[in-house]
């Protein structure tokens, strides 16, 4: 009998998931800030990435949910396939930086297109220490949410 999902580490759990789905792959580990990154190397990455990254997003979401079911809090795990995430992150930040410059110049709030939690986290981290702008996500359980970028308000004394 195999161990319960919560007793497995992220790497072993992802290996089991991909193995059961019939993928031939290798995994590499990386530590990026507070996150663990599992890089999947394979011949046909498009099958695992899916249209617009939907499959890899779902796989990452499921992996993190399974890891969070254990008794101890689990570190967030990022699943990247043939550097797809790294390329998407660079592209996303490039697009958002242009919009942020408009906020800085005009002083008006803008609302970004709906994003999943992973994308929102990238945006929030990128502008966390920006002295001129702040990013705000709405509360609620929706999986896709729109971040508002607005001029940073002065700190209350």
DSSP file (Angstrom, degrees, kcal/mol; ACC not computed):
  #  RESIDUE AA STRUCTURE BP1 BP2  ACC     N-H-->O    O-->H-N    N-H-->O    O-->H-N    TCO  KAPPA ALPHA  PHI   PSI    X-CA   Y-CA   Z-CA
    1    1 A X              0   0    0      0, 0.0     2,-0.1     0, 0.0     0, 0.0   0.000 360.0 360.0 360.0 136.2    0.0    0.0    0.0
    2    2 A X        -     0   0    0      1,-0.1     3,-0.1     0, 0.0     0, 0.0  -0.460 360.0 -94.5 -82.4 155.6    1.4    3.4   -0.9
    3    3 A X        -     0   0    0      1,-0.1    -1,-0.1    -2,-0.1     5,-0.1  -0.222  47.9 -90.7 -66.0 157.6    1.8    6.2    1.7
    4    4 A X    >>  -     0   0    0      1,-0.1     3,-1.6     3,-0.1     4,-0.6  -0.374  37.6-114.4 -64.5 146.4   -1.0    8.8    2.2
    5    5 A X  G >4 S+     0   0    0      1,-0.3     3,-1.2     2,-0.2    -1,-0.1   0.843 114.5  57.6 -52.8 -38.3   -0.5   11.9    0.0
    6    6 A X  G 34 S+     0   0    0      1,-0.3    -1,-0.3    63,-0.1    64,-0.1   0.736 102.7  54.9 -68.7 -20.6    0.1   14.2    3.1
    7    7 A X  G <4 S+     0   0    0     -3,-1.6    -1,-0.3    63,-0.1     2,-0.3   0.567  94.5  85.5 -88.3  -8.3    3.0   12.0    4.2
    8    8 A X  S << S-     0   0    0     -3,-1.2     2,-0.1    -4,-0.6    -4,-0.0  -0.640  80.7-119.0 -90.2 149.7    4.8   12.4    0.9
    9    9 A X     >  -     0   0    0     -2,-0.3     4,-2.6     1,-0.1     5,-0.2  -0.334  33.1-101.6 -76.6 168.5    7.1   15.3    0.0
   10   10 A X  H  > S+     0   0    0      1,-0.2     4,-2.7     2,-0.2     5,-0.2   0.907 121.0  50.4 -59.5 -44.3    6.3   17.5   -2.9
   11   11 A X  H  > S+     0   0    0      1,-0.2     4,-2.6     2,-0.2    -1,-0.2   0.944 113.3  44.3 -61.3 -48.8    8.8   15.9   -5.2
   12   12 A X  H  > S+     0   0    0      1,-0.2     4,-2.4     2,-0.2    -1,-0.2   0.894 113.6  51.1 -64.1 -39.7    7.6   12.4   -4.5
   13   13 A X  H  X S+     0   0    0     -4,-2.6     4,-2.5     2,-0.2    -1,-0.2   0.925 112.1  45.7 -64.4 -44.9    3.9   13.4   -4.8
   14   14 A X  H  X S+     0   0    0     -4,-2.7     4,-2.8     2,-0.2     5,-0.3   0.902 111.3  53.2 -65.0 -40.7    4.5   15.1   -8.2
   15   15 A X  H  X S+     0   0    0     -4,-2.6     4,-2.4    -5,-0.2    -2,-0.2   0.924 111.3  46.6 -58.9 -44.5    6.5   12.1   -9.4
   16   16 A X  H  X S+     0   0    0     -4,-2.4     4,-2.6     2,-0.2    -2,-0.2   0.927 113.1  48.9 -63.2 -45.6    3.6    9.8   -8.5
   17   17 A X  H  X S+     0   0    0     -4,-2.5     4,-1.4     1,-0.2    -2,-0.2   0.950 115.9  41.7 -60.3 -50.7    1.1   12.1  -10.1
   18   18 A X  H  <>S+     0   0    0     -4,-2.8     5,-2.2     1,-0.2     4,-0.4   0.873 113.7  53.6 -67.4 -36.7    3.0   12.4  -13.4
   19   19 A X  H ><5S+     0   0    0     -4,-2.4     3,-1.3    -5,-0.3    -1,-0.2   0.922 108.1  49.4 -62.6 -44.8    3.9    8.7  -13.4
   20   20 A X  H 3<5S+     0   0    0     -4,-2.6    -1,-0.2     1,-0.3    -2,-0.2   0.790 107.5  55.8 -65.3 -27.3    0.3    7.7  -13.1
   21   21 A X  T 3<5S-     0   0    0     -4,-1.4    -1,-0.3    -5,-0.2    -2,-0.2   0.525 118.8-113.3 -82.8  -5.3   -0.6   10.0  -15.9
   22   22 A X  T < 5 +     0   0    0     -3,-1.3     2,-0.3    -4,-0.4    -3,-0.2   0.678  62.3 150.5  87.5  18.3    1.9    8.2  -18.1
   23   23 A X      < -     0   0    0     -5,-2.2     2,-0.5    19,-0.0    -1,-0.3  -0.627  40.6-143.2 -85.6 142.4    4.5   11.0  -18.6
   24   24 A X        +     0   0    0     -2,-0.3    19,-0.5     2,-0.0     2,-0.3  -0.933  47.9 133.0 -99.0 123.5    8.2   10.4  -19.2
   25   25 A X        -     0   0    0     -2,-0.5     2,-0.3    17,-0.1    17,-0.2  -0.950  47.9-133.1-159.1 168.5   10.1   13.1  -17.3
   26   26 A X  E     -A   41   0A   0     15,-1.9    15,-2.9    -2,-0.3     2,-0.4  -0.958  22.9-142.0-129.2 153.9   12.8   14.1  -15.0
   27   27 A X  E     -A   40   0A   0     -2,-0.3     2,-0.4    13,-0.2    13,-0.2  -0.926  11.9-170.6-119.0 142.0   12.5   16.5  -12.0
   28   28 A X  E     -A   39   0A   0     11,-2.0    11,-3.1    -2,-0.4     2,-0.3  -0.988  16.6-137.9-127.6 141.2   14.9   19.1  -10.7
   29   29 A X  E     +A   38   0A   0     -2,-0.4     2,-0.3     9,-0.2     9,-0.2  -0.717  22.5 173.3 -98.5 147.7   14.6   21.0   -7.5
   30   30 A X  E     -A   37   0A   0      7,-1.8     7,-3.5    -2,-0.3     2,-0.5  -0.983  25.0-139.9-147.9 145.7   15.2   24.7   -6.9
   31   31 A X  E     -A   36   0A   0     -2,-0.3     2,-0.5     5,-0.2     5,-0.2  -0.946  20.9-179.7-105.6 124.1   14.7   27.1   -4.0
   32   32 A X  E >   -A   35   0A   0      3,-2.9     3,-2.2    -2,-0.5     2,-0.3  -0.895  60.6 -59.4-126.9  99.8   13.4   30.5   -5.1
   33   33 A X  T 3  S-     0   0    0     -2,-0.5    -1,-0.0     1,-0.3     0, 0.0  -0.492 119.2 -18.9  63.4-126.2   12.8   32.8   -2.1
   34   34 A X  T 3  S+     0   0    0     -2,-0.3    -1,-0.3    -3,-0.1     2,-0.3   0.530 124.3  89.9 -86.3  -7.4   10.3   31.1    0.2
   35   35 A X  E <   -A   32   0A   0     -3,-2.2    -3,-2.9    40,-0.1     2,-0.5  -0.622  67.8-139.7 -97.3 148.8    9.1   28.8   -2.6
   36   36 A X  E     -Ab  31  77A   0     40,-2.1    42,-3.1    -2,-0.3     2,-0.5  -0.893  20.8-155.8 -97.6 134.6   10.2   25.4   -3.7
   37   37 A X  E     -Ab  30  78A   0     -7,-3.5    -7,-1.8    -2,-0.5     2,-0.6  -0.956   6.4-161.5-115.2 128.5   10.3   25.1   -7.5
   38   38 A X  E     -Ab  29  79A   0     40,-3.0    42,-2.6    -2,-0.5     2,-0.6  -0.942  11.1-155.7-107.9 113.4   10.0   21.7   -9.2
   39   39 A X  E     -Ab  28  80A   0    -11,-3.1   -11,-2.0    -2,-0.6     2,-0.6  -0.794   4.4-154.1 -91.8 121.8   11.3   21.8  -12.8
   40   40 A X  E     -Ab  27  81A   0     40,-3.6    42,-2.1    -2,-0.6     2,-0.5  -0.854   7.1-164.6 -96.9 125.3    9.8   19.1  -15.0
   41   41 A X  E     +A   26   0A   0    -15,-2.9   -15,-1.9    -2,-0.6     2,-0.3  -0.944  25.2 144.4-110.1 128.2   11.9   18.2  -18.0
   42   42 A X        -     0   0    0     -2,-0.5     3,-0.4   -17,-0.2   -17,-0.1  -0.974  54.9-112.4-158.1 166.9   10.2   16.2  -20.8
   43   43 A X  S    S+     0   0    0    -19,-0.5     2,-0.6    -2,-0.3    -1,-0.1   0.910 109.6  31.2 -72.5 -45.6   10.1   15.7  -24.6
   44   44 A X    >>  +     0   0    0      1,-0.1     3,-1.2     2,-0.0     4,-0.5  -0.692  66.0 167.7-117.8  77.3    6.6   17.0  -25.3
   45   45 A X  H >>  +     0   0    0     -2,-0.6     4,-2.5    -3,-0.4     3,-0.7   0.752  66.0  74.9 -65.8 -23.4    6.0   19.8  -22.7
   46   46 A X  H 3> S+     0   0    0      1,-0.2     4,-2.5     2,-0.2    -1,-0.2   0.841  90.1  58.9 -59.4 -33.1    2.9   21.2  -24.4
   47   47 A X  H <4 S+     0   0    0     -3,-1.2    -1,-0.2     1,-0.2    -2,-0.2   0.880 113.6  36.4 -62.6 -37.9    0.8   18.2  -23.2
   48   48 A X  H << S+     0   0    0     -3,-0.7    -2,-0.2    -4,-0.5    -1,-0.2   0.786 117.0  51.5 -87.3 -29.4    1.6   19.0  -19.6
   49   49 A X  H  < S-     0   0    0     -4,-2.5     7,-1.7     6,-0.2     6,-0.9   0.926  91.8-169.2 -72.3 -45.2    1.4   22.8  -20.0
   50   50 A X    ><  -     0   0    0     -4,-2.5     3,-1.5    -5,-0.2     2,-0.3  -0.107  41.3 -28.2  79.4 177.6   -2.0   22.8  -21.7
   51   51 A X  G >  S-     0   0    0      1,-0.3     3,-2.1     2,-0.2     4,-0.1  -0.508 133.8 -11.7 -69.1 125.9   -3.7   25.7  -23.5
   52   52 A X  G 3  S-     0   0    0     -2,-0.3    -1,-0.3     1,-0.3    -2,-0.1   0.764 125.5 -65.0  52.8  29.1   -2.6   29.0  -21.9
   53   53 A X  G <> S+     0   0    0     -3,-1.5     4,-2.3    -7,-0.1    -1,-0.3   0.627  98.0 135.9  76.6  13.2   -1.0   27.1  -19.0
   54   54 A X  H <>  +     0   0    0     -3,-2.1     4,-2.3     1,-0.2    -4,-0.2   0.892  69.7  47.8 -63.9 -40.0   -4.3   25.7  -17.8
   55   55 A X  H  > S+     0   0    0     -6,-0.9     4,-2.5     2,-0.2    -5,-0.2   0.930 113.7  45.7 -68.9 -44.8   -3.0   22.1  -17.2
   56   56 A X  H  > S+     0   0    0     -7,-1.7     4,-2.5     2,-0.2    -1,-0.2   0.871 112.5  52.8 -66.3 -35.7    0.1   23.2  -15.4
   57   57 A X  H  X S+     0   0    0     -4,-2.3     4,-2.5    -8,-0.4    -2,-0.2   0.936 111.6  45.5 -62.2 -46.2   -1.9   25.6  -13.3
   58   58 A X  H  X S+     0   0    0     -4,-2.3     4,-2.7     2,-0.2    -2,-0.2   0.895 112.8  50.5 -64.7 -40.6   -4.4   22.9  -12.3
   59   59 A X  H  X S+     0   0    0     -4,-2.5     4,-2.6     2,-0.2    -1,-0.2   0.925 112.5  46.5 -63.6 -44.7   -1.5   20.5  -11.5
   60   60 A X  H  X S+     0   0    0     -4,-2.5     4,-2.4     2,-0.2     5,-0.2   0.914 112.9  50.0 -64.0 -43.3    0.2   23.0   -9.3
   61   61 A X  H  X S+     0   0    0     -4,-2.5     4,-2.3     2,-0.2    -2,-0.2   0.939 113.0  46.2 -59.5 -48.7   -3.0   23.9   -7.5
   62   62 A X  H  X S+     0   0    0     -4,-2.7     4,-2.5     2,-0.2    -2,-0.2   0.915 111.8  51.4 -62.7 -44.6   -3.8   20.2   -6.9
   63   63 A X  H  X S+     0   0    0     -4,-2.6     4,-2.2     1,-0.2    -1,-0.2   0.929 112.1  46.0 -58.8 -47.2   -0.3   19.5   -5.7
   64   64 A X  H  X S+     0   0    0     -4,-2.4     4,-1.9     1,-0.2    -1,-0.2   0.869 111.7  51.6 -66.9 -36.4   -0.3   22.4   -3.2
   65   65 A X  H  < S+     0   0    0     -4,-2.3     4,-0.5    -5,-0.2    -1,-0.2   0.911 110.7  48.5 -65.0 -41.4   -3.8   21.4   -2.0
   66   66 A X  H >< S+     0   0    0     -4,-2.5     3,-0.9     1,-0.2    -2,-0.2   0.899 112.3  48.7 -65.9 -39.8   -2.7   17.9   -1.3
   67   67 A X  H >< S+     0   0    0     -4,-2.2     3,-1.2     1,-0.2    -1,-0.2   0.844 105.9  58.0 -67.9 -33.6    0.4   19.1    0.5
   68   68 A X  T 3< S+     0   0    0     -4,-1.9    -1,-0.2     1,-0.2    -2,-0.2   0.570  88.5  76.0 -74.8  -8.5   -1.6   21.5    2.6
   69   69 A X  T <  S+     0   0    0     -3,-0.9    -1,-0.2    -4,-0.5    -2,-0.2   0.616  77.7  95.7 -79.0 -11.8   -3.7   18.6    4.0
   70   70 A X  S <  S-     0   0    0     -3,-1.2     4,-0.1    -4,-0.2   -63,-0.1  -0.115  90.8-105.5 -72.1 175.2   -1.0   17.5    6.3
   71   71 A X  S    S+     0   0    0    -65,-0.1     2,-0.3     2,-0.1    -1,-0.1   0.840 102.9  61.7 -70.9 -34.7   -0.6   18.4   10.0
   72   72 A X  S    S-     0   0    0      1,-0.1    -2,-0.2     0, 0.0     2,-0.1  -0.670  99.2 -99.8 -93.7 148.1    2.2   20.8    9.3
   73   73 A X        -     0   0    0     -2,-0.3     2,-0.3    -4,-0.1    -5,-0.1  -0.452  42.4-136.0 -63.8 136.3    1.9   23.9    7.1
   74   74 A X        -     0   0    0     -2,-0.1     2,-0.1   -10,-0.1    -6,-0.1  -0.743  11.2-117.4 -98.6 142.1    3.4   23.2    3.7
   75   75 A X        -     0   0    0     -2,-0.3     2,-0.2     1,-0.1   -40,-0.1  -0.436  42.3 -96.2 -69.3 149.8    5.6   25.5    1.8
   76   76 A X        -     0   0    0    -42,-0.2   -40,-2.1    -2,-0.1     2,-0.5  -0.469  39.6-152.4 -69.0 137.4    4.2   26.7   -1.5
   77   77 A X  E     -b   36   0A   0    -42,-0.2     2,-0.5   -17,-0.2   -40,-0.2  -0.952   3.7-155.8-116.4 130.8    5.5   24.6   -4.5
   78   78 A X  E     -b   37   0A   0    -42,-3.1   -40,-3.0    -2,-0.5     2,-0.6  -0.904   7.0-152.5-103.8 130.3    5.8   26.0   -8.0
   79   79 A X  E     -b   38   0A   0     -2,-0.5     2,-0.4   -42,-0.2   -40,-0.2  -0.917  16.5-177.9-103.9 121.9    5.6   23.5  -10.8
   80   80 A X  E     -b   39   0A   0    -42,-2.6   -40,-3.6    -2,-0.6     2,-0.6  -0.965  13.0-156.9-121.4 137.5    7.5   24.7  -14.0
   81   81 A X  E >  S-b   40   0A   0     -2,-0.4     3,-1.9   -42,-0.2   -40,-0.2  -0.953  76.5 -27.5-118.0 114.3    7.7   22.7  -17.2
   82   82 A X  T 3  S-     0   0    0    -42,-2.1    -1,-0.1    -2,-0.6   -41,-0.1   0.870 119.6 -58.9  48.8  43.9   10.7   23.4  -19.5
   83   83 A X  T 3> S+     0   0    0    -43,-0.1     4,-2.1     1,-0.1    -1,-0.3   0.660  98.7 136.9  63.1  20.3   10.9   27.0  -18.1
   84   84 A X  H <> S+     0   0    0     -3,-1.9     4,-2.6     1,-0.2     5,-0.2   0.938  72.0  48.3 -59.3 -47.8    7.3   27.9  -19.1
   85   85 A X  H  > S+     0   0    0      1,-0.2     4,-2.9     2,-0.2     5,-0.2   0.916 109.7  51.7 -61.4 -44.2    6.6   29.6  -15.8
   86   86 A X  H  > S+     0   0    0      1,-0.2     4,-2.0     2,-0.2    -1,-0.2   0.914 113.0  45.2 -60.8 -43.6    9.8   31.6  -15.9
   87   87 A X  H  X S+     0   0    0     -4,-2.1     4,-2.1     2,-0.2    -1,-0.2   0.907 114.3  48.2 -67.0 -42.3    9.1   32.9  -19.4
   88   88 A X  H  X S+     0   0    0     -4,-2.6     4,-2.9     1,-0.2    -2,-0.2   0.892 110.0  52.9 -65.1 -39.3    5.4   33.6  -18.6
   89   89 A X  H  X S+     0   0    0     -4,-2.9     4,-2.6    -5,-0.2     5,-0.2   0.924 109.7  47.6 -62.1 -45.3    6.5   35.5  -15.4
   90   90 A X  H  X S+     0   0    0     -4,-2.0     4,-1.8    -5,-0.2    -1,-0.2   0.906 114.1  47.4 -63.0 -41.7    8.9   37.7  -17.4
   91   91 A X  H  X S+     0   0    0     -4,-2.1     4,-2.1     2,-0.2    -2,-0.2   0.915 112.4  49.3 -65.3 -44.4    6.2   38.4  -20.0
   92   92 A X  H  X S+     0   0    0     -4,-2.9     4,-2.5     1,-0.2     5,-0.2   0.930 111.6  48.2 -61.2 -47.5    3.6   39.2  -17.4
   93   93 A X  H  X S+     0   0    0     -4,-2.6     4,-2.4     1,-0.2    -1,-0.2   0.860 109.0  54.3 -64.5 -35.1    5.9   41.6  -15.4
   94   94 A X  H  X S+     0   0    0     -4,-1.8     4,-1.2    -5,-0.2    -1,-0.2   0.933 111.4  44.5 -62.8 -46.1    6.8   43.4  -18.6
   95   95 A X  H  X S+     0   0    0     -4,-2.1     4,-1.3     1,-0.2     3,-0.2   0.916 115.2  48.0 -63.0 -44.1    3.2   44.0  -19.5
   96   96 A X  H  X S+     0   0    0     -4,-2.5     4,-2.7     1,-0.2     5,-0.2   0.864 103.4  61.0 -69.4 -36.5    2.3   45.1  -15.9
   97   97 A X  H  X S+     0   0    0     -4,-2.4     4,-2.0     1,-0.2    -1,-0.2   0.877 102.3  53.1 -59.3 -37.2    5.3   47.4  -15.7
   98   98 A X  H  X S+     0   0    0     -4,-1.2     4,-1.2    -3,-0.2    -1,-0.2   0.916 111.2  45.8 -63.0 -42.5    3.9   49.5  -18.6
   99   99 A X  H  X S+     0   0    0     -4,-1.3     4,-1.7     1,-0.2    -2,-0.2   0.885 109.7  54.5 -67.7 -38.5    0.6   49.8  -16.8
  100  100 A X  H  X S+     0   0    0     -4,-2.7     4,-2.5     1,-0.2    -1,-0.2   0.871 103.0  56.9 -63.9 -36.4    2.2   50.7  -13.5
  101  101 A X  H  X S+     0   0    0     -4,-2.0     4,-2.4     1,-0.2    -1,-0.2   0.873 104.8  52.5 -62.4 -35.7    4.1   53.5  -15.3
  102  102 A X  H  X S+     0   0    0     -4,-1.2     4,-2.9     2,-0.2     5,-0.4   0.884 108.2  50.5 -66.2 -37.9    0.7   54.9  -16.3
  103  103 A X  H  X S+     0   0    0     -4,-1.7     4,-2.5     2,-0.2    -2,-0.2   0.928 111.6  48.1 -63.9 -44.5   -0.4   54.8  -12.7
  104  104 A X  H  < S+     0   0    0     -4,-2.5    -2,-0.2     1,-0.2    -1,-0.2   0.922 117.2  42.1 -60.7 -44.3    2.7   56.7  -11.6
  105  105 A X  H  < S+     0   0    0     -4,-2.4    -2,-0.2    -5,-0.2    -1,-0.2   0.913 126.5  29.5 -71.9 -44.4    2.3   59.3  -14.4
  106  106 A X  H  < S-     0   0    0     -4,-2.9    -3,-0.2    -5,-0.2    -2,-0.2   0.688  91.6-136.3 -93.3 -20.4   -1.5   59.9  -14.1
  107  107 A X     <  +     0   0    0     -4,-2.5     2,-0.3    -5,-0.4    44,-0.2   0.689  61.1 127.9  72.5  17.0   -2.0   59.1  -10.4
  108  108 A X        -     0   0    0     -6,-0.4     2,-0.3    -5,-0.2    -1,-0.3  -0.745  62.3-111.0-107.8 155.4   -5.1   57.1  -11.2
  109  109 A X        -     0   0    0     -2,-0.3     2,-0.3    41,-0.1    41,-0.2  -0.611  31.5-166.5 -81.3 139.8   -6.1   53.6  -10.2
  110  110 A X  E     -C  149   0B   0     39,-2.6    39,-2.8    -2,-0.3     2,-0.5  -0.932  13.3-139.0-123.6 154.0   -6.2   50.9  -12.9
  111  111 A X  E     -C  148   0B   0     -2,-0.3    37,-0.2    37,-0.2     2,-0.1  -0.953  19.0-143.0-113.3 128.0   -7.7   47.4  -12.7
  112  112 A X        -     0   0    0     35,-3.1     3,-0.1    -2,-0.5   -16,-0.0  -0.372  30.9 -86.9 -84.7 165.6   -5.8   44.5  -14.3
  113  113 A X        -     0   0    0      1,-0.2    34,-0.5    33,-0.1    -1,-0.1  -0.272  64.4 -73.4 -66.2 159.8   -7.3   41.6  -16.2
  114  114 A X        -     0   0    0     32,-0.2     2,-0.3    30,-0.1    32,-0.2  -0.272  59.0-176.0 -59.3 138.0   -8.4   38.6  -14.1
  115  115 A X  B     -E  145   0C   0     30,-2.7    30,-2.5    -3,-0.1     2,-0.1  -0.944  24.2-115.8-134.9 154.2   -5.5   36.5  -12.8
  116  116 A X     >  -     0   0    0     -2,-0.3     4,-2.5    28,-0.2     5,-0.2  -0.310  43.8 -94.4 -80.1 173.8   -5.0   33.3  -10.9
  117  117 A X  H  > S+     0   0    0     26,-0.3     4,-2.4     1,-0.2     5,-0.2   0.866 123.6  54.3 -60.0 -39.6   -3.4   33.2   -7.4
  118  118 A X  H  > S+     0   0    0      2,-0.2     4,-1.7     1,-0.2    -1,-0.2   0.934 111.5  44.1 -61.3 -47.2    0.0   32.4   -8.8
  119  119 A X  H  > S+     0   0    0      1,-0.2     4,-2.0     2,-0.2    -2,-0.2   0.901 112.8  51.8 -66.2 -41.4    0.0   35.4  -11.2
  120  120 A X  H  X S+     0   0    0     -4,-2.5     4,-2.9     1,-0.2     5,-0.2   0.906 107.3  53.3 -61.9 -40.3   -1.4   37.7   -8.5
  121  121 A X  H  X S+     0   0    0     -4,-2.4     4,-2.5    -5,-0.2    -1,-0.2   0.895 106.5  52.5 -62.8 -40.0    1.4   36.7   -6.1
  122  122 A X  H  X S+     0   0    0     -4,-1.7     4,-2.2     2,-0.2    -1,-0.2   0.931 112.4  45.4 -59.7 -46.0    4.0   37.5   -8.7
  123  123 A X  H  X S+     0   0    0     -4,-2.0     4,-1.7     2,-0.2    -2,-0.2   0.938 112.8  49.2 -64.9 -48.0    2.5   41.0   -9.2
  124  124 A X  H  X S+     0   0    0     -4,-2.9     4,-0.5     1,-0.2    -1,-0.2   0.909 113.8  46.6 -60.2 -42.2    2.2   41.7   -5.4
  125  125 A X  H >< S+     0   0    0     -4,-2.5     3,-0.6    -5,-0.2     4,-0.4   0.887 108.8  55.1 -67.4 -38.5    5.8   40.6   -4.8
  126  126 A X  H 3< S+     0   0    0     -4,-2.2    -1,-0.2     1,-0.2    -2,-0.2   0.832 121.0  29.0 -64.8 -32.1    7.2   42.6   -7.7
  127  127 A X  H >< S+     0   0    0     -4,-1.7     3,-1.2    -5,-0.1    -1,-0.2   0.255  86.3 109.2-114.4  11.9    5.6   45.9   -6.4
  128  128 A X  T << S+     0   0    0     -3,-0.6    -1,-0.1    -4,-0.5    -2,-0.1   0.870  90.2  32.9 -55.3 -42.2    5.6   45.1   -2.6
  129  129 A X  T 3  S+     0   0    0     -4,-0.4     2,-0.3    -3,-0.2    -1,-0.3   0.257  84.6 128.8-102.9  11.6    8.3   47.7   -1.9
  130  130 A X    <   -     0   0    0     -3,-1.2    -3,-0.1     1,-0.2    -4,-0.0  -0.537  49.2-152.7 -69.3 124.8    7.5   50.2   -4.6
  131  131 A X  S    S+     0   0    0     -2,-0.3    -1,-0.2     1,-0.2     3,-0.1   0.678  88.5  42.5 -74.1 -15.3    7.3   53.6   -2.9
  132  132 A X  S    S+     0   0    0      1,-0.1    20,-3.1    19,-0.1     2,-0.3   0.757 114.1  34.0-103.7 -29.0    4.8   55.1   -5.4
  133  133 A X  E     -D  151   0B   0     18,-0.3     2,-0.3    -6,-0.1    18,-0.2  -0.894  56.2-162.2-129.7 157.8    2.3   52.3   -6.1
  134  134 A X  E     -D  150   0B   0     16,-2.6    16,-2.3    -2,-0.3     2,-0.4  -0.962  13.8-137.7-134.2 155.2    0.5   49.5   -4.3
  135  135 A X  E     -D  149   0B   0     -2,-0.3     2,-0.4    14,-0.2    14,-0.2  -0.923  18.4-171.3-114.7 139.0   -1.3   46.5   -5.5
  136  136 A X  E     -D  148   0B   0     12,-2.4    12,-2.9    -2,-0.4     2,-0.4  -0.995   7.5-159.8-134.7 129.2   -4.6   45.3   -4.0
  137  137 A X  E     -D  147   0B   0     -2,-0.4    10,-0.1    10,-0.2     2,-0.1  -0.844  27.8-113.2-103.2 144.4   -6.6   42.1   -4.6
  138  138 A X        -     0   0    0      8,-0.5     2,-0.1    -2,-0.4    -1,-0.0  -0.409  32.4-113.6 -70.9 152.8  -10.3   41.8   -3.7
  139  139 A X        +     0   0    0     -2,-0.1     2,-0.2     2,-0.0     3,-0.1  -0.376  65.9  82.9 -76.4 163.2  -11.3   39.5   -0.9
  140  140 A X  S    S-     0   0    0      1,-0.1     5,-0.0    -2,-0.1     0, 0.0  -0.461  82.6 -82.9 124.9 166.7  -13.3   36.4   -1.6
  141  141 A X  S    S+     0   0    0     -2,-0.2    -1,-0.1     3,-0.0    -2,-0.0   0.477  74.4 127.9 -85.9  -3.2  -13.1   32.8   -2.8
  142  142 A X        -     0   0    0     -3,-0.1     3,-0.0     1,-0.1    -2,-0.0  -0.233  54.0-145.1 -57.7 141.3  -13.0   33.4   -6.6
  143  143 A X  S    S+     0   0    0      1,-0.1     2,-0.5   -27,-0.1   -26,-0.3   0.864  88.3  49.7 -76.4 -37.0  -10.1   31.7   -8.3
  144  144 A X  S    S+     0   0    0    -28,-0.1     2,-0.3   -30,-0.1   -28,-0.2  -0.912  74.0 169.9-105.5 126.9   -9.6   34.5  -10.8
  145  145 A X  B     -E  115   0C   0    -30,-2.5   -30,-2.7    -2,-0.5     2,-0.6  -0.937  32.1-121.1-135.6 157.0   -9.4   38.0   -9.4
  146  146 A X        -     0   0    0     -2,-0.3    -8,-0.5   -32,-0.2     2,-0.3  -0.875  23.6-143.8-101.1 121.7   -8.6   41.5  -10.7
  147  147 A X  E     - D   0 137B   0     -2,-0.6   -35,-3.1   -34,-0.5     2,-0.5  -0.634   9.6-143.9 -80.0 139.3   -5.7   43.3   -9.0
  148  148 A X  E     -CD 111 136B   0    -12,-2.9   -12,-2.4    -2,-0.3     2,-0.5  -0.913   8.3-158.5-102.1 132.9   -6.1   47.1   -8.6
  149  149 A X  E     +CD 110 135B   0    -39,-2.8   -39,-2.6    -2,-0.5     2,-0.3  -0.957  25.3 160.5-109.6 125.2   -2.9   49.1   -9.0
  150  150 A X  E     - D   0 134B   0    -16,-2.3   -16,-2.6    -2,-0.5   -41,-0.1  -0.930  47.4 -78.7-141.3 162.0   -3.1   52.5   -7.4
  151  151 A X  E     - D   0 133B   0     -2,-0.3   -18,-0.3   -18,-0.2     2,-0.2  -0.369  59.9-102.8 -59.2 139.5   -0.9   55.3   -6.1
  152  152 A X        -     0   0    0    -20,-3.1     2,-0.3     1,-0.1    -1,-0.1  -0.439  33.5-131.3 -68.2 135.4    0.5   54.4   -2.7
  153  153 A X        -     0   0    0     -2,-0.2     3,-0.1     1,-0.1    -1,-0.1  -0.638  30.1 -98.4 -85.6 143.8   -1.3   56.1    0.1
  154  154 A X        -     0   0    0     -2,-0.3    -1,-0.1     1,-0.1     2,-0.1  -0.303  46.5 -99.0 -60.6 145.5    0.9   57.8    2.8
  155  155 A X        -     0   0    0      1,-0.1     2,-0.3    -3,-0.1    -1,-0.1  -0.388  38.0-113.6 -66.5 141.0    1.4   55.8    5.9
  156  156 A X              0   0    0      1,-0.1    -1,-0.1    -3,-0.1    -3,-0.0  -0.577 360.0 360.0 -75.8 135.8   -0.9   56.7    8.8
  157  157 A X              0   0    0     -2,-0.3    -1,-0.1    -3,-0.0    -2,-0.1   0.469 360.0 360.0 -82.1 360.0    1.0   58.2   11.8
